[in-house]
Amino acid sequence: MQVSPLAKSAVNEYISRYGTFPTALVAAPGRVNLIGEHTDYNGGFVFPLAIERYTVIAAGPKEEDPQSPPTATFWTDSFDEEATIPLDRPVPPEDKVTWMSYVAGTVAGCLEKGMKASSFNAVIRSDVPLGGGLSSSASLEVAVATLMEKLSGSTLEGPEKALLCQHAEHAYAHMPCGIMDQFISAMAREDHVMLLDCRSQETTFVPMSNPDIVVLVTNTNVKHQLSGSEYPERRHACEEVAKILGVPLLRDTTLEALEAAKERILAQENGEVMFRRARHFLTEEIRTRNLCEAMLQRNWKTVGQQMYAGHQSLRDDYQVSCPELDYLVNKAYSIGLNGGMIGSRMTGGGFGGCTVSLVFRHALEAVQEALENDYFARTGIHTTSFATRPAAGAMVLPTP
Ligand code: GLA
């Protein structure tokens, strides 16, 4: 399993820092989303899979001063930093967001559920690229929750764990995300894509076990400087349209109803933008259903069409793409099915980060090379890409 070398390095790091073997070892993956982008907070469908990139935590007991409350010390390789939090009470959120915000928020959620643990040391290692739109933060939260389960001897149901982690992201990282990232990291199954109905929170696992098809993740290696308000603004625009249409969520309306209310929406301040945001959501719902069905029928042409159309909608209606993502997707389109490229689109929140492509295995190297060369010629930046199969969700690993 791919997680092994990373787990071994976390164990070795733990031994060298604390001089003993860890007694708990857990892992939680990052993700890509095949389609259903910016739909989760509108109660729509998403279609993500876990990637073979994980956040691993090795932990073990820390000498406890019997007079003092228990504490947890975390060290992370991503920043080479250590931080300690109490375990007798949840620490409050802070304005400033650091890697520790995700950890403290998740531990706080676990403590609020009555999950008690004695003092421990923990080493965090991750090969989920940070800031690449592959849910490095959700994988950290879910890994911490899985560690707390192991150390406290309590179990959280998959959805309960995902929601606890989402709450940590809202309250401690001040990011009003949907539920997709935490659900897939907590509950993914190997060789399956998860169709998640974000309104009912019902999951359906769609097999993707054909070894001839691989998921290629290509990182633009750019992250455009944003004000931080882009995501909440889009979420808000969707909520406003739902209000105008008199429904709780955009999920509860249709493209026809939106078209019928067009004049009313356009009359609002910023109405044109609101209309486009809602149109993205409602067309994305249709594409998600189409892609899912086409995948089951192995109709790769339709799968590809839905992915390209999804990208266009994110670029033009939702306006979360960027030139670098567009270059990669355009190049993928020009490679085409005959060149072994099934389809490609941006994945995750946008404004940089990664594209996800479905590629026939026999063409993988040629496709990777073509994408890399074209991208470098246009931007002067190297992509980093890797192929993955749909991986398993959060797990407890055996300790050495
Ligand atoms: C981020 C959020 C998710 C989802 C995606 C866009 O990854 O964390 O909840 O909204 O953006 O699909």
Boltz pocket constraint, residues with backbone or C-beta under 6 A from the ligand:
constraints:
  - pocket:
      binder: B
      contacts: [[A, 33], [A, 36], [A, 37], [A, 38], [A, 39], [A, 40], [A, 41], [A, 133], [A, 177], [A, 178], [A, 179], [A, 180], [A, 181], [A, 348], [A, 349]]
      max_distance: 6.0
